[in-house]
Amino acid sequence: MAAGQGQKMHFAHSMPFGAEVQDSCVRFRVWAPMERTPTLVVDAGAGERRLPMTRGQNGWFECITDAAVPGSRYLYELDSGQRVPDPASRFQPRDVHGPSEVIDPAGYAWRVPGWRGRPWREAILYELHVGAFAGDYDGVRRKLEHLATLGVTAVELMPLSDFEGRRNWGYDGVQPFAPDASYGRPESLKALIDAAHECGLMMFLDVVYNHFGPSGNYLGAYAPQFFTDAYRTPWGEAIDFAQAVVRNYFIHNALYWLDEYRFDGLRFDAADQIRDTGDPHILAEIASTIRLTHPDRLVHLVLENDANAARWLERDGASPKWYDAQWNDDFHHAAHALVTGEDGGYYMDYADAPAGALARALAEGYVYQGEFSAYRGRARGEPSARLPPLAFVNFLQNHDQIGNRAFGERLAAIADPQAVEALLAILLLAPSIPLLFMGEEWGANQPFLFFCDYRGELADAVREGRRREFGKFAPFSDPAARERIADPNAESTVSASRLDWSAAESVAGSHRLAYVRELLAIRSRDIVPYLREDSHGGRYESLDACAFQVKWRLADGACLHLIANLAADTAVAADGSLPGRRLFATRNLAARLHPGDLPPYSVAWSCE
C-alpha cells in the first residue's frame, strides 16, 4: 500500500497480525490458541500499561489502544506470567528476548517511489552479509557505487530476520518481520534500498521459511500448532503449513518485504525443506499471490532447492509461472570438483567426470535430472533441458559453499588463480544468471566462517555439534584435528570473516577487478540483449576429460558459442576457432583463435 504526502511517498503492508498504526491508536493482534486471557504490556517497566486483549475466533486476541504510539515498546503476557515479544514484530531494539517496538511505516519517505525494477535477464547478483561486508546498512550503502561501477545489477542480502546476539550468519533468525537491530534501524535498511534504486540496482533478500533458529522463538509456548512432528528438518522442528494461520504468516512475510521495504526479489532458502501436502503447495501459493498483487512491478523469485524440482521453474509463455530461477548447486559442485580435485561429501557425485558435468549444467541446468546420486543413495532431480538458461543462477562461491567448509576457505585459497579466472569467464558470460559472493570480484582469499553469538549450553552445543559433524570426514577423524575448527561463537571467528577492502587495491586485487569489469561489460553489451524467457537449454559436447564446447540458440537467431579447456597442464587437440564474432578469449588464446591445440585453462566465446 502506498500513500503520498505532497512530494513524499510512504509504503506500508497491512497485516492481520502484529502492531498496526491506525489514525490515533495502535491495533495489536496475536494468534495464541493455547491462551485464555493474554495481556498486552505497553512500555514494560516503570509506568507500564497492562491492557486486556479481546478474544476473537480461532485463537485470535486483539487490543486497540491509544496508550501506544510509534516508538512504544510492548510485550504479550501469557497466562503463565511469561512475557514474550510479538511474533510479527517489525523491530526488536533489545534483541529477540526483549520487547517489540511499534513501527510506523509512514516514518520513512521514499526518494525513488516510482522504481519498478529491472528485467530478470539483466540480473547479475552479488550476495553479501551485511555485517561482514561493511558493518551495517549505512556501510553497505556507502559501497553501492563500487558495485554499480563493477557491473553488478542486483544486490542480495543474506537473511536479516532478528537473531539472538550481536552477530549471526543469518540462518538462525526467529523474528521474520524484524530486521536485526545490529545492522541499524528499519529506516536505515529502507534508506539502503532507496539508494540502491537510485543507482539502478535491484535489491534481493534471502528469506528462511523452513525453520526457526534455536533461541528466541516463543511460538511453541502459546501456539504449538505452528509446528508439526510429522516431519523433521536438519535444523529442528518443522513448520506446519497445513494450518491456515501459518500459511498466511509466511505469505504476508513475503509481501511485507516486497511492499514495505521495496525489495525487488526474494531468495527462498532450502525450499526442499518446506514440507507441505496442501493444494496448492505453499510455494505455489506464495508465488501466485506475489504475481497477482504486483502486476506493475518486476519482482523476481528464486529458490534454493536440493531436490532439483524443475516444475517450480516452468514458464507461462515468456513469463515464469511461479519462480524465476533456482540456485544451481550442480554447476558449483562440478566446477569446484574440477579445479580442486575434491571428491568428499556431495562432490563424489561429480568427481568421475567433472568437466562433462559442468558442460551439462551450462547447457541444461541440472546435472542430476533423475539420475541416481551416490551421495544421497537415491535418484535426484527432474528433467530441465526444456527450461531457458535464465531459470538457473550459477555461482562459483556463495555463503553455503564457503561457510559450510570446516575452515571457511574461499576458492581463491584452494585453486589455481588461472583456473579461477577461466571459470569466471565461463560463469559471467554464460546465458544463465551469474552470482558473485562478496569479495570474489577482487579474489578475496580470507575465510568466510559460520558464526553466531550464543551463550552457555547452547553455545557449547553449537560448537561441539559443528565439530562432531566434521568428524565424519577423514581429515577430522582425530579429535585434535577437530579442535582446530573455529568456535562459531568467538569474536575472532566473525572478525576473520569480515572483508579486507584494502586487498581490492593490491596489484592482484586490481587485476581481478579489471577482469571482472571487462567480463560484465561484455555480458551487458553482447549477451543480455539476446536472452529470452521462452528459449530452451543448449547443446554440449565433451572434447576431452577436461574440455568441452557448448552452444545456445538465443533471441533473434543469435547463437552463442563456448569452448573451454580446464585442464591444469594438458593441451587439447581441438579447433579453437569459433563461428561468428569473437566476444572474449583468455590471454593464452586471445592472440591465436585458429585451429590447433587448446592450452590449459583456456576459454573462448563467440556469437553468430
C-alpha positions as CSV (number, residue, x, y, z in Angstrom):
1,M,0.0,0.0,0.0
2,A,1.4,3.4,-0.9
3,A,0.4,6.8,0.5
4,G,1.5,10.2,-0.7
5,Q,2.1,13.4,1.2
6,G,2.9,16.2,-1.2
7,Q,6.1,15.0,-3.0
8,K,6.7,12.3,-0.4
9,M,5.7,8.7,-0.7
10,H,5.3,6.1,2.0
11,F,4.8,2.3,1.7
12,A,3.2,0.0,4.2
13,H,2.0,-3.6,4.1
14,S,-1.2,-4.2,6.1
15,M,-1.2,-7.4,8.1
16,P,-3.9,-9.3,10.0
17,F,-1.4,-9.7,13.0
18,G,1.2,-7.6,14.8
19,A,1.1,-3.9,15.7
20,E,-0.6,-1.7,13.1
21,V,-0.6,2.0,13.5
22,Q,-4.0,3.4,12.8
23,D,-5.4,7.0,12.9
24,S,-4.9,7.8,16.5
25,C,-4.2,4.4,18.0
26,V,-2.4,1.1,17.5
27,R,-4.1,-2.2,16.9
28,F,-2.3,-5.3,18.4
29,R,-3.3,-8.8,17.2
30,V,-1.8,-12.1,18.0
31,W,-2.7,-15.8,17.4
32,A,-2.4,-17.6,20.7
33,P,-4.7,-20.6,20.6
34,M,-3.4,-22.1,23.9
35,E,-4.1,-19.0,25.9
36,R,-7.2,-17.9,27.8
37,T,-6.5,-14.3,28.7
38,P,-3.2,-12.9,27.4
39,T,-2.4,-9.3,28.3
40,L,-0.8,-6.5,26.3
41,V,2.0,-4.8,28.2
42,V,3.0,-1.4,26.8
43,D,6.3,0.2,27.7
44,A,7.2,-2.6,30.1
45,G,9.0,-1.5,33.2
46,A,8.2,1.6,35.4
47,G,5.0,3.1,34.4
48,E,3.9,0.2,32.2
49,R,0.4,-0.2,31.0
50,R,-1.2,-3.6,31.2
51,L,-4.2,-3.9,28.8
52,P,-6.6,-6.8,28.4
53,M,-6.9,-8.4,25.0
54,T,-10.3,-9.3,23.5
55,R,-10.7,-12.9,22.4
56,G,-11.8,-13.4,18.8
57,Q,-12.4,-16.6,16.9
58,N,-10.0,-19.5,16.3
59,G,-7.4,-18.4,18.9
60,W,-7.0,-14.7,17.9
61,F,-6.7,-11.9,20.5
62,E,-6.8,-8.2,19.8
63,C,-6.3,-4.9,21.6
64,I,-6.8,-1.4,20.0
65,T,-5.5,1.4,22.2
66,D,-4.3,5.0,22.2
67,A,-1.8,4.1,25.0
68,A,0.7,3.1,22.4
69,V,2.3,5.3,19.7
70,P,5.1,4.7,17.2
71,G,8.2,4.0,19.2
72,S,6.3,2.4,22.1
73,R,7.7,-0.9,23.2
74,Y,5.4,-3.8,24.1
75,L,5.2,-7.5,25.1
76,Y,2.4,-10.1,25.4
77,E,2.0,-11.6,28.9
78,L,0.8,-15.1,28.8
79,D,-1.5,-16.9,31.3
80,S,1.6,-18.3,33.0
81,G,3.0,-14.8,33.5
82,Q,5.7,-15.3,30.9
83,R,6.2,-12.2,28.7
84,V,7.0,-12.7,25.1
85,P,7.7,-10.4,22.1
86,D,5.3,-10.1,19.2
87,P,5.9,-13.0,16.6
88,A,5.1,-10.4,13.9
89,S,7.3,-7.7,15.4
90,R,8.6,-5.1,13.0
91,F,11.7,-4.3,15.2
92,Q,13.4,-5.8,18.2
93,P,15.7,-3.0,19.6
94,R,16.8,-5.1,22.6
95,D,17.2,-8.4,20.7
96,V,15.0,-11.5,20.4
97,H,14.1,-11.8,24.1
98,G,13.3,-8.1,24.6
99,P,10.2,-6.0,23.9
100,S,9.0,-5.3,20.4
101,E,8.8,-1.8,19.1
102,V,5.8,-0.2,17.3
103,I,7.0,0.9,13.9
104,D,5.1,3.3,11.7
105,P,6.0,2.6,8.0
106,A,5.0,6.2,7.2
107,G,8.0,7.3,9.2
108,Y,10.2,6.8,6.1
109,A,9.6,8.9,2.9
110,W,10.9,7.2,-0.2
111,R,13.0,9.2,-2.6
112,V,12.5,6.8,-5.6
113,P,8.9,5.7,-5.2
114,G,8.5,5.1,-8.9
115,W,11.1,2.4,-9.2
116,R,9.6,-0.7,-10.9
117,G,12.7,-3.0,-11.1
118,R,14.7,-4.4,-13.9
119,P,14.1,-7.4,-16.2
120,W,15.4,-10.7,-14.9
121,R,17.7,-11.2,-17.9
122,E,19.7,-8.2,-16.7
123,A,20.3,-9.7,-13.2
124,I,23.9,-10.0,-12.1
125,L,23.6,-11.0,-8.5
126,Y,26.0,-10.1,-5.7
127,E,25.5,-11.9,-2.4
128,L,26.6,-10.2,0.8
129,H,26.4,-10.5,4.5
130,V,25.7,-7.0,5.9
131,G,27.9,-7.2,8.9
132,A,30.9,-9.0,7.2
133,F,30.6,-6.8,4.1
134,A,30.5,-3.4,5.6
135,G,29.3,-3.5,9.2
136,D,25.8,-2.2,8.9
137,Y,23.2,-0.8,6.4
138,D,24.9,2.5,6.2
139,G,28.2,0.8,5.4
140,V,26.6,-1.2,2.6
141,R,25.0,2.0,1.2
142,R,28.4,3.6,1.0
143,K,29.7,0.7,-1.1
144,L,26.9,0.8,-3.7
145,E,28.9,2.8,-6.1
146,H,31.6,0.1,-6.1
147,L,29.0,-2.5,-7.0
148,A,27.4,-0.4,-9.7
149,T,30.7,0.5,-11.3
150,L,31.7,-3.1,-11.3
151,G,28.7,-4.0,-13.4
152,V,26.5,-5.7,-10.7
153,T,22.8,-5.1,-11.2
154,A,21.3,-6.8,-8.1
155,V,22.4,-6.9,-4.5
156,E,21.3,-10.0,-2.5
157,L,21.3,-9.6,1.3
158,M,21.7,-12.7,3.4
159,P,18.9,-13.1,5.9
160,L,18.1,-10.2,8.2
161,S,15.5,-11.8,10.5
162,D,16.2,-10.9,14.1
163,F,18.6,-13.4,15.7
164,E,20.0,-13.8,19.2
165,G,23.1,-11.9,20.0
166,R,25.2,-9.3,18.1
167,R,26.3,-11.5,15.2
168,N,25.0,-14.4,13.2
169,W,25.5,-15.5,9.6
170,G,21.7,-15.1,9.2
171,Y,20.1,-18.6,9.1
172,D,19.1,-18.7,12.8
173,G,16.5,-15.9,12.7
174,V,13.4,-16.1,14.9
175,Q,11.6,-12.9,14.0
176,P,10.9,-13.0,10.3
177,F,9.4,-9.5,10.1
178,A,12.1,-7.7,12.2
179,P,15.4,-6.8,10.5
180,D,18.1,-7.4,13.1
181,A,19.0,-4.3,15.2
182,S,22.7,-5.0,15.0
183,Y,22.7,-3.6,11.4
184,G,20.6,-0.5,12.2
185,R,17.0,0.6,12.4
186,P,14.3,-0.2,9.8
187,E,14.7,3.3,8.4
188,S,18.4,2.7,7.6
189,L,17.5,-0.5,5.7
190,K,14.9,1.4,3.7
191,A,17.5,4.1,3.0
192,L,19.9,1.5,1.7
193,I,17.3,0.1,-0.6
194,D,16.2,3.5,-1.8
195,A,19.9,4.4,-2.5
196,A,20.3,1.2,-4.4
197,H,17.4,2.0,-6.6
198,E,18.9,5.5,-7.2
199,C,22.0,3.6,-8.5
200,G,19.8,1.4,-10.8
201,L,20.5,-1.6,-8.6
202,M,17.9,-4.2,-7.7
203,M,17.7,-5.4,-4.1
204,F,17.1,-9.0,-3.1
205,L,16.6,-10.6,0.3
206,D,17.2,-14.2,1.4
207,V,14.3,-15.4,3.5
208,V,14.1,-18.6,5.6
209,Y,10.7,-20.3,5.7
210,N,11.8,-23.8,6.6
211,H,12.7,-23.4,10.3
212,F,13.2,-21.0,13.2
213,G,16.5,-20.6,15.0
214,P,17.4,-22.3,18.3
215,S,16.9,-19.3,20.6
216,G,14.2,-16.7,20.9
217,N,11.3,-18.5,19.2
218,Y,8.4,-18.4,21.7
219,L,5.7,-19.6,19.4
220,G,5.6,-23.1,21.0
221,A,4.6,-21.6,24.3
222,Y,1.3,-20.2,23.1
223,A,0.8,-21.6,19.5
224,P,2.3,-25.1,19.4
225,Q,0.1,-25.7,16.4
226,F,2.6,-23.7,14.4
227,F,4.8,-26.8,14.3
228,T,4.4,-30.5,13.4
229,D,6.2,-33.6,14.3
230,A,5.1,-35.3,11.1
231,Y,8.4,-34.1,9.6
232,R,11.9,-33.1,10.8
233,T,14.2,-30.6,9.2
234,P,18.0,-30.8,9.6
235,W,17.7,-27.8,12.0
236,G,14.8,-28.8,14.2
237,E,11.1,-28.6,14.3
238,A,9.2,-28.5,11.0
239,I,6.7,-25.7,10.4
240,D,3.1,-26.9,9.9
241,F,1.8,-25.4,6.7
242,A,-1.4,-27.3,7.0
243,Q,-2.5,-24.5,9.3
244,A,-4.2,-21.6,7.5
245,V,-2.8,-19.1,10.0
246,V,0.8,-20.4,9.4
247,R,0.4,-20.2,5.7
248,N,-0.9,-16.6,6.0
249,Y,2.0,-15.7,8.3
250,F,4.6,-16.6,5.6
251,I,2.6,-15.2,2.7
252,H,2.4,-11.9,4.4
253,N,6.0,-12.0,5.3
254,A,7.0,-12.3,1.6
255,L,4.6,-9.5,0.7
256,Y,5.8,-7.3,3.6
257,W,9.4,-7.3,2.4
258,L,8.3,-6.5,-1.2
259,D,5.7,-3.8,-0.2
260,E,7.0,-2.1,2.8
261,Y,10.8,-2.3,2.1
262,R,10.5,-2.3,-1.7
263,F,12.8,-5.3,-2.2
264,D,12.9,-6.4,-5.9
265,G,13.1,-10.1,-5.2
266,L,13.4,-12.9,-2.7
267,R,15.5,-16.0,-2.5
268,F,13.8,-18.8,-0.6
269,D,16.3,-20.8,1.5
270,A,16.2,-24.6,1.3
271,A,12.8,-24.9,-0.3
272,D,13.1,-28.7,-0.3
273,Q,12.7,-28.5,3.5
274,I,9.4,-26.5,3.2
275,R,7.2,-29.5,3.6
276,D,3.5,-29.2,2.6
277,T,0.9,-31.6,1.4
278,G,-1.7,-28.9,0.7
279,D,-3.2,-28.0,-2.6
280,P,-1.8,-25.6,-3.6
281,H,1.6,-26.1,-2.1
282,I,2.7,-23.2,0.0
283,L,5.5,-22.4,-2.5
284,A,2.9,-22.1,-5.3
285,E,0.6,-20.0,-3.1
286,I,3.3,-17.6,-2.2
287,A,4.5,-17.2,-5.8
288,S,1.0,-16.9,-7.2
289,T,-0.1,-14.3,-4.6
290,I,3.0,-12.2,-5.3
291,R,2.5,-12.4,-9.1
292,L,-1.2,-11.3,-8.7
293,T,-0.5,-8.5,-6.3
294,H,2.4,-7.0,-8.1
295,P,1.4,-6.9,-11.8
296,D,3.1,-3.5,-12.4
297,R,6.5,-4.3,-10.8
298,L,9.3,-6.6,-11.9
299,V,9.5,-8.8,-8.9
300,H,11.8,-11.8,-9.1
301,L,11.6,-15.1,-7.0
302,V,14.5,-17.5,-6.7
303,L,14.6,-20.9,-5.0
304,E,17.3,-22.9,-3.3
305,N,16.1,-26.5,-3.8
306,D,18.4,-29.5,-3.3
307,A,15.7,-31.7,-4.9
308,N,16.3,-30.1,-8.4
309,A,12.5,-29.8,-8.9
310,A,12.2,-28.4,-12.4
311,R,8.4,-28.0,-12.1
312,W,8.8,-24.8,-10.0
313,L,10.6,-23.1,-12.8
314,E,8.1,-23.7,-15.6
315,R,7.3,-20.8,-17.9
316,D,3.9,-19.5,-18.8
317,G,4.8,-18.2,-22.3
318,A,7.5,-15.6,-21.8
319,S,7.0,-15.3,-18.0
320,P,7.8,-17.6,-15.1
321,K,4.7,-19.4,-13.8
322,W,6.0,-19.4,-10.3
323,Y,9.7,-18.9,-9.7
324,D,12.2,-17.1,-12.0
325,A,15.1,-19.4,-11.2
326,Q,16.9,-21.8,-8.8
327,W,20.4,-21.6,-7.4
328,N,22.2,-24.3,-9.4
329,D,24.3,-26.2,-7.0
330,D,25.2,-28.7,-9.7
331,F,27.1,-26.0,-11.6
332,H,29.1,-25.1,-8.5
333,H,29.8,-28.7,-7.5
334,A,31.0,-29.7,-10.9
335,A,33.2,-26.6,-11.3
336,H,34.6,-27.0,-7.7
337,A,35.4,-30.7,-8.2
338,L,37.1,-30.0,-11.5
339,V,39.6,-27.3,-10.3
340,T,40.2,-28.6,-6.7
341,G,40.1,-32.3,-7.2
342,E,37.9,-32.7,-4.0
343,D,35.7,-35.8,-4.0
344,G,34.4,-35.9,-0.4
345,G,30.7,-35.4,0.5
346,Y,28.5,-34.3,-2.3
347,Y,31.5,-33.7,-4.6
348,M,31.7,-37.5,-5.0
349,D,28.7,-37.2,-7.4
350,Y,30.8,-35.1,-9.8
351,A,34.3,-36.4,-9.3
352,D,34.4,-39.0,-12.1
353,A,33.7,-36.6,-15.0
354,P,33.5,-33.0,-13.6
355,A,34.1,-31.3,-17.0
356,G,31.2,-33.2,-18.6
357,A,29.0,-32.4,-15.6
358,L,29.9,-28.7,-15.9
359,A,29.1,-28.7,-19.6
360,R,25.7,-30.3,-18.9
361,A,25.0,-27.8,-16.1
362,L,25.7,-25.0,-18.5
363,A,23.6,-26.4,-21.3
364,E,20.7,-28.0,-19.5
365,G,20.6,-26.6,-15.9
366,Y,20.7,-29.6,-13.7
367,V,23.3,-32.3,-13.9
368,Y,21.1,-34.6,-11.9
369,Q,17.8,-34.8,-13.8
370,G,16.5,-38.0,-12.2
371,E,19.8,-40.0,-12.2
372,F,20.9,-41.9,-9.2
373,S,23.0,-39.9,-6.7
374,A,25.6,-42.0,-4.9
375,Y,26.0,-39.3,-2.2
376,R,22.2,-39.4,-1.4
377,G,21.7,-43.0,-2.2
378,R,18.6,-42.2,-4.4
379,A,17.5,-40.7,-7.6
380,R,17.6,-36.9,-7.7
381,G,16.1,-34.2,-9.9
382,E,13.7,-33.7,-12.8
383,P,14.4,-33.1,-16.5
384,S,15.4,-29.5,-17.0
385,A,16.8,-29.2,-20.6
386,R,13.5,-27.6,-21.8
387,L,13.9,-24.7,-19.4
388,P,15.7,-21.5,-20.5
389,P,19.1,-20.7,-19.1
390,L,17.5,-17.8,-17.2
391,A,15.9,-20.4,-15.0
392,F,19.2,-21.0,-13.3
393,V,21.5,-18.9,-11.0
394,N,25.1,-20.2,-11.4
395,F,27.9,-19.4,-9.0
396,L,31.5,-20.4,-8.1
397,Q,31.1,-19.3,-4.5
398,N,28.3,-18.4,-2.0
399,H,27.8,-18.3,1.7
400,D,26.9,-22.0,1.9
401,Q,29.8,-23.4,-0.2
402,I,32.3,-21.4,1.8
403,G,30.7,-21.1,5.2
404,N,30.0,-24.8,5.4
405,R,33.6,-25.8,5.0
406,A,35.5,-26.6,8.2
407,F,37.9,-23.6,7.7
408,G,35.7,-21.4,5.5
409,E,38.2,-21.4,2.6
410,R,37.3,-19.4,-0.5
411,L,38.0,-20.8,-3.9
412,A,41.0,-18.4,-4.3
413,A,42.7,-20.2,-1.3
414,I,42.4,-23.7,-2.8
415,A,42.5,-23.4,-6.6
416,D,45.0,-22.2,-9.2
417,P,44.4,-18.5,-10.0
418,Q,44.4,-19.3,-13.7
419,A,41.7,-21.9,-13.1
420,V,39.6,-19.4,-11.2
421,E,39.9,-16.8,-14.0
422,A,38.9,-19.4,-16.6
423,L,35.8,-20.3,-14.5
424,L,34.9,-16.7,-14.1
425,A,35.0,-16.2,-17.8
426,I,32.5,-19.1,-18.1
427,L,30.3,-18.0,-15.2
428,L,30.0,-14.4,-16.2
429,L,29.3,-14.8,-19.9
430,A,27.1,-17.9,-19.9
431,P,23.4,-17.1,-20.5
432,S,22.4,-18.3,-17.1
433,I,22.1,-15.7,-14.3
434,P,25.5,-15.3,-12.6
435,L,26.1,-14.7,-8.9
436,L,29.2,-13.4,-7.2
437,F,29.9,-13.7,-3.5
438,M,31.2,-10.6,-1.7
439,G,34.9,-10.0,-2.3
440,E,35.0,-12.5,-5.2
441,E,35.4,-9.6,-7.6
442,W,39.0,-8.9,-6.3
443,G,39.8,-12.5,-5.5
444,A,39.5,-12.2,-1.7
445,N,41.1,-15.2,-0.1
446,Q,40.2,-14.6,3.6
447,P,37.7,-17.2,5.0
448,F,34.0,-16.8,5.4
449,L,33.2,-18.9,8.5
450,F,30.0,-20.0,10.1
451,F,29.5,-17.6,13.1
452,C,26.9,-16.9,15.8
453,D,26.7,-15.3,19.3
454,Y,25.2,-17.8,21.7
455,R,25.9,-18.2,25.4
456,G,26.0,-21.1,27.9
457,E,24.8,-24.6,27.0
458,L,23.6,-23.5,23.5
459,A,27.0,-22.1,22.6
460,D,28.6,-25.4,23.8
461,A,26.1,-27.4,21.8
462,V,26.6,-25.4,18.6
463,R,30.4,-25.5,18.9
464,E,30.6,-29.3,19.6
465,G,27.9,-30.2,17.2
466,R,29.7,-28.5,14.4
467,R,33.0,-30.2,15.2
468,R,31.2,-33.5,15.6
469,E,29.6,-33.1,12.1
470,F,33.0,-32.6,10.5
471,G,34.3,-35.6,12.4
472,K,32.6,-37.7,9.7
473,F,35.3,-36.6,7.3
474,A,38.7,-38.3,7.3
475,P,40.8,-35.2,7.9
476,F,38.9,-34.6,11.1
477,S,38.6,-38.1,12.5
478,D,41.2,-37.2,15.1
479,P,39.7,-35.1,18.0
480,A,42.8,-33.0,18.0
481,A,42.2,-32.0,14.4
482,R,38.6,-31.1,15.2
483,E,39.8,-28.7,17.8
484,R,41.3,-26.6,15.1
485,I,37.8,-25.8,13.8
486,A,36.9,-22.3,14.8
487,D,34.4,-21.7,17.6
488,P,31.4,-20.1,15.9
489,N,30.7,-18.0,19.0
490,A,34.1,-16.4,19.2
491,E,34.6,-12.8,18.2
492,S,37.7,-13.9,16.3
493,T,35.6,-16.0,14.0
494,V,33.5,-13.2,12.7
495,S,36.5,-10.9,12.7
496,A,38.3,-13.3,10.4
497,S,35.2,-13.3,8.1
498,R,35.0,-9.5,7.6
499,L,36.1,-8.3,4.2
500,D,39.5,-6.7,3.9
501,W,38.8,-3.9,1.5
502,S,42.4,-3.0,1.2
503,A,43.0,-6.2,-0.7
504,A,41.0,-4.8,-3.6
505,E,43.7,-2.2,-4.0
506,S,46.6,-4.6,-4.2
507,V,48.1,-5.5,-7.6
508,A,46.4,-8.8,-7.7
509,G,43.1,-7.3,-6.5
510,S,43.2,-4.5,-9.1
511,H,43.9,-7.0,-11.8
512,R,41.0,-9.2,-10.9
513,L,38.6,-6.3,-10.5
514,A,39.5,-5.1,-14.0
515,Y,39.0,-8.6,-15.4
516,V,35.5,-8.9,-13.8
517,R,34.5,-5.5,-15.0
518,E,35.6,-6.4,-18.5
519,L,33.5,-9.6,-18.5
520,L,30.4,-7.9,-17.1
521,A,30.7,-5.2,-19.7
522,I,30.8,-7.8,-22.4
523,R,27.8,-9.6,-20.9
524,S,25.8,-6.4,-20.7
525,R,26.6,-5.3,-24.2
526,D,26.7,-8.5,-26.2
527,I,24.7,-11.2,-24.4
528,V,21.9,-9.7,-22.2
529,P,20.1,-8.2,-25.2
530,Y,19.7,-11.7,-26.7
531,L,18.5,-13.5,-23.6
532,R,14.8,-14.6,-23.5
533,E,12.4,-16.5,-21.3
534,D,10.9,-18.7,-24.0
535,S,14.2,-20.2,-25.1
536,H,15.4,-23.7,-24.3
537,G,18.7,-25.2,-23.0
538,G,21.8,-25.5,-25.1
539,R,23.7,-28.4,-26.6
540,Y,27.1,-29.6,-25.3
541,E,29.9,-31.8,-26.4
542,S,32.8,-33.2,-24.4
543,L,36.1,-32.8,-26.3
544,D,38.4,-34.4,-23.7
545,A,38.4,-35.2,-20.0
546,C,38.6,-31.5,-19.1
547,A,37.5,-29.8,-22.3
548,F,34.1,-29.2,-23.8
549,Q,32.0,-26.9,-26.0
550,V,28.5,-25.6,-25.6
551,K,26.1,-23.8,-28.0
552,W,22.9,-21.9,-27.2
553,R,20.3,-20.5,-29.5
554,L,19.2,-17.1,-28.3
555,A,16.8,-14.4,-29.5
556,D,16.8,-13.0,-33.0
557,G,18.5,-16.1,-34.3
558,A,21.7,-15.4,-32.4
559,C,23.9,-18.4,-31.5
560,L,26.3,-18.2,-28.6
561,H,29.3,-20.5,-28.6
562,L,31.7,-21.5,-25.8
563,I,34.8,-23.6,-26.0
564,A,37.0,-24.4,-22.9
565,N,39.8,-26.5,-21.7
566,L,40.0,-26.6,-17.9
567,A,42.9,-29.0,-17.6
568,A,45.8,-27.8,-15.4
569,D,48.7,-28.8,-17.6
570,T,47.4,-30.6,-20.7
571,A,46.6,-29.0,-24.1
572,V,43.7,-30.5,-26.0
573,A,43.8,-31.1,-29.8
574,A,40.7,-29.1,-30.8
575,D,39.7,-26.4,-33.2
576,G,39.9,-23.2,-31.2
577,S,38.2,-21.1,-33.9
578,L,34.6,-20.3,-33.2
579,P,32.0,-19.2,-35.7
580,G,30.8,-15.6,-35.7
581,R,32.2,-12.6,-33.8
582,R,34.6,-13.3,-31.1
583,L,33.4,-11.9,-27.7
584,F,36.2,-12.9,-25.4
585,A,39.2,-15.2,-25.1
586,T,41.6,-15.8,-22.3
587,R,45.0,-14.4,-22.8
588,N,46.5,-17.7,-23.8
589,L,44.0,-17.8,-26.7
590,A,43.4,-14.1,-27.5
591,A,46.2,-13.8,-30.0
592,R,45.5,-17.0,-31.9
593,L,42.0,-18.1,-32.3
594,H,42.7,-20.6,-35.1
595,P,42.8,-24.4,-35.5
596,G,45.2,-26.1,-33.1
597,D,45.6,-27.1,-29.5
598,L,43.6,-25.5,-26.7
599,P,46.1,-24.7,-24.0
600,P,45.4,-25.4,-20.3
601,Y,42.8,-23.1,-18.7
602,S,41.7,-21.6,-21.9
603,V,38.2,-20.2,-22.6
604,A,36.7,-18.5,-25.7
605,W,33.3,-17.1,-26.5
606,S,31.7,-16.1,-29.8
607,C,28.3,-15.1,-31.1
608,E,26.9,-15.5,-34.6
